Amino acid sequence: MDLEKHLKEGIQQAFQQEFSAAISLEDIQLQPTRKEFEGSHTFVTFPFLKIAKQSPEEVAERIGAFLKNHTSIVASFNVVKGFLNIVLADQTWLEQLEAIGKEAHWGFLPAKRQKVVIEFSSPNTNKPLHLGHLRNNFLGHAIANILKATGYEVYKVNLVNDRGIHICKSMVAYQQFGKGETPETSGMKGDHLVGKYYVKFDQEYKKQLAAQKSAGKANKEVPLLLAAQAMLKKWEEGDEEVVALWKKMNNWVYEGFDTTYKQLGITFDHIYYESQTYLLGKDIVAEGLAQGVFYKKVDGSVWVDLTEEGLDEKLVLRADGTSVYITQDMGAVDLRFQDYHFDKTIYVVGSEQDYHFDVLFTILKKLGRRYALHHLSYGMVDLPTGKMKSREGTVVDADNLIEEMVRTAEVRTKELGKIEGFSEEEAKQLYHRLAMGALKYFLLKVEPKKRLLFNPQESIDFQGNTGPFIQYTYARIAAILRKAKQEGAIKELDVRNISNLHATERAVIIQLYRFPEKLREAAETYAPSVIAQYVFDLAKVYNRLYAEVSILHKKHASLKRFRVYLSAIVARMIQRSMKLLGIDMPERM
């Protein structure tokens, strides 16, 4: 039964009978009842006072009484000013629970036959993944899962930034200071080794710059930077020695990335490389010139004027005929459409690129490309110590952070005595699941657009709004279900054997029922934080149930079977919700 539709139809009938007023179902809005009041659905009467011509309280009282007397699903109601809080009958909630239990993928939506491409991660091959990349990866992966659950055909793609002056900086530093060092001889992951030389470049550049200033040559280009610029030119010309070094160092990085992605549980359907796409878009520039969308300056550079759109003039092709980032991005969209014929593309990129995407999307519209494009902009991740800087080596490396989180999970778990009877391998698996659960949940529970202060110690707490708290709740239910199975208490639900619900039982069922609307909200707003809040609320309300009633009731077999059944559904929905966030559940703790 569609409860909202049933209630709206009842409210529509109430207005007709009580006030001789015809209102449409579309005009009737229901919202969740606030936690401090009894009820599950609230109808706000204020928009209808002109029609009813009575006070808000009187309108709410009359509609509430009508619903109670004329619909089987409403048990009672209460009125707070103009807010009608509706209390549904226990039997209604039991029927909903039965429906939830019978459908294996309850809450997921049928296929829409629409393709969505999500681009995320997009690392540079001059450094390892860091904390900022983690929020990007977790957001992209979670949004992909959420959109799949709402019926979209989803493709996850990664555009690796493997060329440019920043890449050449690492290469020059390695060439001048590396002395043939390799990941094998250094004992370092390849991405860490290359990142070491990116930092080395910055250090040596500053030394050379300071030396030139002290020698009164501040206006001259620094030799190290000139070497990087020369190397980039040689790379673009296909110089064999430079290209060989570039391939060698990039391969080191890719091997390192693969290891980190595996640790994170991140996968892609396709990986694009900037070295293969940076020349794309030049044909589009020619097309735009022919259409009058772009114009050429006297030096031969090509521009677009977006001042009427509230932006500014933007370079799309340099005077020497080389591309800029916006040129490549225009070509990459066309390439991606050829590959996937997508209905929508979502770019998961930090908020510092908001302007870039405003420009890109505006240019494409002016060119007549009606692609549905969305920039999922997210805030930066800060630490208690301040902002991270890659070139100065002050970033929080993803691999090091994972190791730290695993160590913290081990210490906390041992302190709480949650690994009794575990083998060494089982314990290691638990520590990793808790660490990743803590990390992913902490970075996803905050609305994407908000800037985030990451606290590793806080994230792995077993109490409060954390991944480990939810994981522990799941493991607690799993233990109950194992014991119930031994006692033969796991059976199909028969709602005829249950007459009245405990308040906490009702609260749990209401929260379970909210899953489809929260899933839709998360998909529409591209916000995994909606699912994170939902599953935290579900874990909280179940823990209240656990504290207030006996699950494995010794005296009443029907109550025992019902609460075990209810617990099993809660475990399923916790696992389903956390899986959408990319988080695995431990069966034992």
C-alpha positions, 0 to 999 in steps of 0.5 A, spaced: 500 500 500 502 507 498 501 510 504 502 517 502 497 516 496 492 513 501 492 519 506 492 524 500 486 521 497 483 521 504 485 529 505 482 530 499 475 527 501 475 530 507 476 537 504 470 535 499 466 533 505 468 538 511 469 544 507 465 543 500 472 544 497 475 541 491 483 540 492 488 536 487 492 531 490 498 534 487 497 540 492 497 536 498 504 535 501 505 530 507 512 531 511 515 526 516 512 528 523 517 531 528 520 527 533 518 530 539 510 529 537 507 522 536 505 520 529 509 519 522 506 523 517 504 531 518 499 535 514 500 543 514 493 546 513 496 553 512 496 553 505 488 551 505 485 556 510 482 561 505 479 555 502 476 552 509 475 559 511 476 557 519 482 557 523 488 552 522 487 548 528 479 547 526 481 545 519 486 540 522 481 537 527 476 536 522 481 533 517 484 529 522 477 526 525 475 525 518 481 520 517 480 517 523 473 515 522 473 514 514 480 510 513 482 504 516 490 506 516 489 512 521 489 510 528 489 517 531 491 524 530 494 530 534 494 537 532 499 542 534 497 549 531 496 548 524 500 542 523 496 535 523 500 529 526 497 523 523 498 516 527 497 510 523 494 503 526 499 498 528 496 493 523 498 498 517 505 498 520 505 491 520 503 490 513 508 495 511 514 490 515 511 484 511 511 487 504 519 490 506 521 483 508 518 479 502 521 483 497 529 482 496 530 489 493 525 493 497 526 500 496 530 500 489 527 502 483 526 499 476 530 500 470 530 507 467 533 505 461 538 512 462 545 512 462 549 516 466 557 517 466 560 519 472 567 522 472 571 522 479 578 521 482 582 524 476 589 524 479 595 527 477 601 522 476 606 526 479 604 524 486 600 519 490 593 519 492 591 524 498 586 525 503 582 530 498 582 525 493 579 520 498 573 524 499 572 525 491 573 517 490 568 516 496 563 521 493 563 518 486 563 511 488 557 512 492 553 516 487 554 511 482 551 506 487 545 510 489 544 512 482 544 504 480 539 503 485 534 508 483 534 505 476 540 508 472 545 505 467 551 507 470 558 508 468 564 510 472 570 513 468 577 516 471 580 522 467 588 521 469 592 527 468 598 524 466 601 530 462 603 537 463 608 542 466 607 539 473 608 532 471 615 534 468 617 537 474 617 530 477 621 528 471 626 533 471 627 532 479 628 525 478 633 526 472 637 531 476 637 528 483 634 521 482 641 517 481 637 511 478 632 510 484 626 505 483 621 503 487 624 496 488 631 499 490 627 505 495 622 500 498 617 505 496 610 505 492 611 508 485 606 513 486 610 515 493 617 515 489 614 520 484 611 524 489 618 525 493 621 528 486 615 533 485 616 535 492 624 535 491 623 540 485 619 545 489 625 545 494 630 545 489 626 551 485 626 555 492 633 554 493 635 556 486 630 562 486 633 565 493 640 564 490 638 568 484 635 574 488 641 574 493 645 575 486 641 580 484 638 576 478 631 576 481 628 577 474 631 571 470 628 565 470 630 559 475 634 554 471 630 548 474 623 551 471 626 552 464 628 545 464 621 543 466 619 547 460 624 544 455 622 537 457 615 539 456 616 541 449 620 535 448 615 531 450 610 534 446 615 533 440 615 526 441 622 526 444 624 518 445 628 519 451 623 524 454 617 519 452 621 513 455 622 516 462 615 519 462 612 512 461 617 509 466 615 514 471 607 514 470 607 506 470 610 506 477 605 511 479 599 507 476 602 501 480 601 505 486 594 507 484 592 500 483 594 498 490 591 504 493 584 503 489 584 496 491 585 498 498 579 503 498 574 498 494 574 503 488 573 501 481 572 504 474 569 502 468 574 506 463 580 510 464 581 516 460 588 519 459 590 526 458 595 524 454 590 521 449 585 527 450 589 533 450 589 535 443 581 533 442 577 540 441 581 543 436 576 541 431 570 544 435 574 551 436 574 551 428 567 549 428 565 555 433 569 560 429 565 558 423 559 559 427 561 566 430 561 563 437 569 564 438 573 569 435 580 570 433 585 576 436 590 579 432 595 574 435 592 568 432 589 566 439 582 564 439 577 566 445 569 566 447 566 572 450 561 570 455 560 577 459 553 576 457 552 570 461 555 573 467 562 570 466 568 573 462 572 572 456 575 565 455 581 563 451 580 557 448 586 556 443 593 559 444 596 563 439 601 558 437 595 553 436 596 549 442 590 547 447 588 549 454 584 545 459 577 548 456 579 546 449 580 539 451 574 538 456 570 540 450 573 535 446 573 530 451 565 531 452 564 529 445 569 523 445 565 520 452 558 521 448 561 517 442 563 512 447 557 511 451 551 515 448 550 518 455 543 521 458 547 525 463 554 526 465 556 528 472 563 531 474 565 530 481 570 535 482 572 540 488 569 547 488 575 551 486 573 548 479 566 551 479 568 557 475 571 552 470 565 548 469 560 554 468 564 556 463 565 549 459 557 548 460 556 555 457 560 554 451 557 547 450 550 550 450 552 556 445 555 551 440 549 547 440 551 541 444 545 539 448 548 534 453 545 534 460 552 536 464 552 536 472 558 539 476 558 535 483 561 540 487 564 539 493 568 542 499 575 541 501 578 537 506 582 540 512 585 537 518 586 540 525 593 542 523 590 546 517 590 546 509 594 541 505 599 543 500 602 537 495 608 541 492 610 542 500 609 535 502 604 537 507 598 533 504 595 527 508 597 521 504 592 516 502 596 510 504 599 512 510 592 515 512 589 508 511 595 505 515 593 509 521 586 508 521 587 500 521 592 501 527 587 505 530 581 500 529 586 495 532 587 499 538 580 501 539 577 494 538 582 490 543 581 495 548 573 494 547 575 486 547 571 485 541 575 480 537 574 474 542 575 468 538 578 471 532 583 468 528 589 473 526 586 473 519 579 474 521 582 480 526 586 483 520 580 483 516 575 486 521 580 492 523 581 494 515 573 494 515 572 498 521 578 503 518 575 503 511 568 504 514 570 510 519 574 513 513 568 513 508 562 514 513 566 520 516 567 523 509 560 522 506 556 523 512 557 531 511 553 534 505 558 534 499 558 542 498 560 543 505 567 544 507 570 538 512 574 538 517 577 531 518 579 528 525 581 521 524 580 519 532 573 522 532 571 518 526 573 511 529 569 512 535 564 506 537 559 511 539 556 517 536 555 518 528 560 514 526 561 508 521 564 503 527 557 505 531 553 503 525 558 497 523 557 495 531 550 495 531 549 490 525 554 485 528 550 486 534 544 484 530 548 478 526 549 475 533 542 475 535 540 472 529 545 466 530 543 465 537 535 465 534 537 460 529 540 455 534 533 456 538 529 455 532 526 462 532 527 465 525 521 464 521 516 468 516 512 473 519 505 472 521 502 479 523 496 476 525 499 474 531 501 481 533 496 486 536 500 492 539 507 494 537 511 497 542 513 504 541 520 502 539 518 497 535 513 502 531 519 507 531 524 502 527 518 500 522 517 507 520 524 508 519 525 502 515 519 505 511 523 511 510 528 508 506 525 509 499 524 516 499 531 517 502 534 513 496 530 518 491 532 524 495 540 522 495 539 520 488 536 527 486 541 531 490 547 527 489 548 527 496 550 520 499 550 524 506 542 523 506 543 515 506 549 516 511 544 520 516 538 515 514 542 509 516 545 512 522 538 514 525 536 507 523 542 504 528 540 509 533 532 507 533 534 500 533 539 500 539 533 504 543 529 498 541 534 493 544 535 497 550 528 497 552 525 490 550 527 483 550 529 481 543 530 473 544 523 473 549 523 467 553 516 467 555 512 469 549 514 465 542 510 470 538 514 476 540 520 473 540 519 471 533 517 478 531 522 481 534 527 477 531 524 478 524 524 485 525 531 485 527 533 481 521 530 486 516 534 492 520 540 488 519 538 487 511 537 495 511 543 497 514 547 493 510 544 495 504 544 502 506 552 502 508 553 498 501 551 504 497 556 508 501 561 503 499 562 500 506 562 493 508 559 490 514 562 485 519 558 479 521 562 479 528 565 484 533 
